[in-house]
């Protein structure tokens, strides 16, 4: 097992009408796809700057994204599991088979940066699980240093993708010690989030 930290980026391949669906009523399918692609590109740029190895984890094959990842020295893997919780658990366990620590992020957070990733990595050196909170009650990052924590059913009953995701995950992890929650960031899920990101210059 290597001593480094692996950064995994969970992403959906950009497909018209299948990404950022909560934005479609306000932005249309093309607008929602453009937001998704911009956020994904930003996250991949951050992943490429990470001090350790980084891997793009796709929900389905996408040759364009695979080439983009390879060009910036990211490996490519594919999510495995019946739902998001199982896919995250399996990815964390698989990453920990070859690395001392794994950080897993999505591609919806426009303010995730190297300082936050470094904070998560530092806290993980002293604990077993780290969670990066989101202002909406979810989380933007989850990390672990022990593969045994991430059995396939770890997220069973967790309401992912909503305002209870962080609280439910903490309940699901209540048999584990050394769980730390980082200060909250925010995701782009709603039209007001798009406006916020545009005001910061993250989205055009």
C-alpha positions as a printed NumPy array, in Angstrom:
array([[  0.   ,   0.   ,   0.   ],
       [  1.291,   3.432,  -0.92 ],
       [  1.623,   6.104,   1.716],
       [ -0.024,   8.824,  -0.296],
       [ -3.567,  10.164,  -0.42 ],
       [ -5.687,   9.4  ,  -3.488],
       [ -8.18 ,  12.033,  -4.618],
       [-11.246,  10.676,  -6.412],
       [-13.641,  12.862,  -8.389],
       [-17.117,  11.358,  -8.755],
       [-18.755,  12.688, -11.907],
       [-21.626,  12.05 , -14.252],
       [-20.731,  12.019, -17.925],
       [-22.155,  15.144, -19.592],
       [-25.382,  14.059, -21.253],
       [-28.067,  16.487, -22.375],
       [-31.093,  16.288, -20.113],
       [-29.382,  13.955, -17.623],
       [-27.229,  16.342, -15.577],
       [-28.154,  19.241, -13.293],
       [-31.806,  18.363, -13.81 ],
       [-32.966,  20.728, -11.048],
       [-31.615,  23.599, -13.161],
       [-33.443,  22.595, -16.352],
       [-36.703,  24.453, -15.596],
       [-34.753,  27.717, -15.233],
       [-31.867,  27.23 , -17.672],
       [-33.069,  24.613, -20.133],
       [-31.247,  21.39 , -20.917],
       [-28.396,  23.128, -22.746],
       [-27.923,  25.655, -19.959],
       [-27.894,  22.962, -17.29 ],
       [-25.385,  20.938, -19.312],
       [-23.142,  23.985, -19.709],
       [-23.145,  24.559, -15.929],
       [-22.302,  20.894, -15.329],
       [-19.439,  20.962, -17.822],
       [-17.975,  24.175, -16.389],
       [-18.083,  22.849, -12.819],
       [-16.629,  19.519, -13.879],
       [-13.786,  21.212, -15.733],
       [-12.994,  23.36 , -12.703],
       [-12.973,  20.329, -10.401],
       [-10.682,  18.403, -12.734],
       [ -8.298,  21.365, -12.778],
       [ -8.203,  21.309,  -8.961],
       [ -7.691,  17.532,  -9.005],
       [ -4.759,  17.917, -11.402],
       [ -3.147,  20.345,  -8.942],
       [ -3.536,  17.958,  -5.988],
       [ -0.249,  16.862,  -4.433],
       [ -1.087,  13.148,  -4.644],
       [ -2.567,  10.884,  -7.312],
       [ -6.033,  11.717,  -8.629],
       [ -8.666,   9.634, -10.365],
       [-11.811,  10.548, -12.279],
       [-14.65 ,   8.142, -11.407],
       [-17.321,   8.196, -14.107],
       [-20.845,   6.806, -14.044],
       [-20.462,   5.658, -17.672],
       [-17.751,   5.634, -20.342],
       [-16.999,   8.953, -22.028],
       [-14.053,   9.093, -24.43 ],
       [-13.789,  12.879, -24.397],
       [-13.587,  13.038, -20.609],
       [-11.182,  10.111, -20.494],
       [ -8.838,  11.935, -22.884],
       [ -9.17 ,  15.144, -20.858],
       [ -8.316,  13.252, -17.662],
       [ -5.315,  11.541, -19.249],
       [ -4.015,  14.883, -20.545],
       [ -3.829,  16.237, -16.987],
       [ -2.456,  12.998, -15.475],
       [ -5.659,  11.715, -13.892],
       [ -6.442,   8.023, -14.063],
       [-10.001,   6.987, -14.953],
       [-12.253,   4.51 , -13.186],
       [-15.937,   3.668, -13.206],
       [-18.469,   3.742, -10.403],
       [-19.757,   0.321,  -9.366],
       [-22.954,  -0.277,  -7.403],
       [-26.722,  -0.122,  -7.424],
       [-27.004,   3.408,  -6.01 ],
       [-24.813,   6.371,  -5.131],
       [-24.153,   5.183,  -1.59 ],
       [-22.934,   1.78 ,  -2.687],
       [-20.858,   3.345,  -5.47 ],
       [-19.125,   5.668,  -3.002],
       [-18.489,   2.902,  -0.485],
       [-17.048,   0.584,  -3.117],
       [-14.845,   3.347,  -4.544],
       [-13.471,   4.277,  -1.121],
       [-12.739,   0.648,  -0.261],
       [-11.085,   0.021,  -3.63 ],
       [ -8.947,   3.149,  -3.361],
       [ -7.798,   2.167,   0.116],
       [ -6.545,  -1.164,  -1.204],
       [ -3.65 ,   0.742,  -2.813],
       [ -3.431,   4.032,  -0.918],
       [ -3.155,   5.051,   2.716],
       [ -6.002,   7.547,   2.475],
       [ -8.75 ,   8.424,  -0.014],
       [-10.623,  11.701,  -0.459],
       [-13.76 ,  11.568,  -2.606],
       [-15.389,  14.71 ,  -3.991],
       [-18.177,  15.497,  -6.413],
       [-17.99 ,  18.096,  -9.147],
       [-20.711,  20.51 ,  -7.978],
       [-18.738,  22.652,  -5.515],
       [-17.369,  25.82 ,  -7.153],
       [-15.231,  26.841,  -4.159],
       [-13.444,  23.578,  -3.397],
       [ -9.743,  24.4  ,  -3.464],
       [ -6.303,  23.094,  -2.528],
       [ -6.48 ,  24.568,   0.963],
       [ -9.683,  22.647,   1.716],
       [ -8.264,  19.434,   0.288],
       [ -5.105,  19.893,   2.361],
       [ -7.216,  20.441,   5.482],
       [ -9.188,  17.263,   4.783],
       [ -6.002,  15.286,   4.198],
       [ -4.439,  16.607,   7.402],
       [ -7.488,  15.728,   9.496],
       [ -7.584,  12.277,   7.923],
       [ -4.029,  11.62 ,   9.059],
       [ -5.343,  11.792,  12.625],
       [ -8.789,  10.201,  12.222],
       [-10.604,   7.496,  10.316],
       [-13.243,   9.533,   8.461],
       [-13.519,  13.142,   7.329],
       [-16.613,  14.846,   5.916],
       [-16.666,  18.21 ,   4.18 ],
       [-20.025,  19.736,   5.026],
       [-22.246,  21.606,   2.581],
       [-24.43 ,  24.561,   3.492],
       [-27.524,  22.716,   2.258],
       [-27.124,  19.834,   4.703],
       [-25.204,  17.539,   2.398],
       [-21.472,  17.106,   2.008],
       [-18.961,  18.042,  -0.673],
       [-16.209,  15.646,   0.406],
       [-15.858,  12.346,   2.2  ],
       [-12.626,  10.607,   3.044],
       [-11.341,   7.579,   4.845],
       [ -8.191,   5.797,   5.883],
       [ -9.502,   2.329,   6.723],
       [-11.032,   0.098,   4.038],
       [-12.959,  -1.915,   6.64 ],
       [-15.172,   1.105,   7.327],
       [-16.51 ,   1.137,   3.782],
       [-18.575,  -2.003,   3.493],
       [-21.001,  -1.914,   0.562],
       [-24.059,  -1.22 ,   2.737],
       [-22.45 ,   1.598,   4.749],
       [-24.798,   4.222,   3.272],
       [-27.962,   2.141,   3.506],
       [-30.776,   4.405,   4.686],
       [-28.807,   7.582,   3.995],
       [-30.86 ,  10.16 ,   2.069],
       [-28.151,  11.302,  -0.312],
       [-28.666,  14.295,  -2.549],
       [-30.765,  16.256,  -0.073],
       [-30.727,  18.234,   3.115],
       [-30.347,  15.199,   5.369],
       [-27.327,  13.621,   3.689],
       [-24.728,  14.767,   6.215],
       [-26.847,  14.024,   9.284],
       [-27.834,  10.602,   7.949],
       [-24.218,   9.795,   7.102],
       [-23.092,  10.684,  10.608],
       [-25.741,   8.296,  11.941],
       [-24.554,   5.6  ,   9.531],
       [-21.018,   6.122,  10.858],
       [-21.959,   6.209,  14.539],
       [-20.162,   2.901,  15.141],
       [-16.877,   4.488,  14.052],
       [-14.604,   6.71 ,  16.102],
       [-12.49 ,   9.5  ,  14.674],
       [-15.136,  11.1  ,  12.415],
       [-14.522,  14.793,  11.783],
       [-16.689,  17.333,   9.964],
       [-14.997,  20.232,   8.171],
       [-16.454,  23.743,   7.803],
       [-19.233,  23.962,   5.204],
       [-18.812,  24.922,   1.565],
       [-21.649,  25.09 ,  -0.982],
       [-22.834,  23.32 ,  -4.11 ],
       [-24.495,  24.525,  -7.279],
       [-27.893,  22.829,  -7.321],
       [-30.461,  25.603,  -7.762],
       [-30.777,  28.745,  -9.898],
       [-29.788,  30.936,  -6.941],
       [-26.582,  28.898,  -6.619],
       [-25.826,  29.624, -10.276],
       [-26.242,  33.342,  -9.618],
       [-23.958,  33.084,  -6.598],
       [-21.286,  31.298,  -8.644],
       [-21.574,  33.901, -11.411],
       [-21.142,  36.717,  -8.897],
       [-17.891,  35.047,  -7.824],
       [-16.772,  34.688, -11.425],
       [-16.787,  30.873, -11.233],
       [-19.5  ,  30.558, -13.888],
       [-19.888,  32.789, -16.956]])
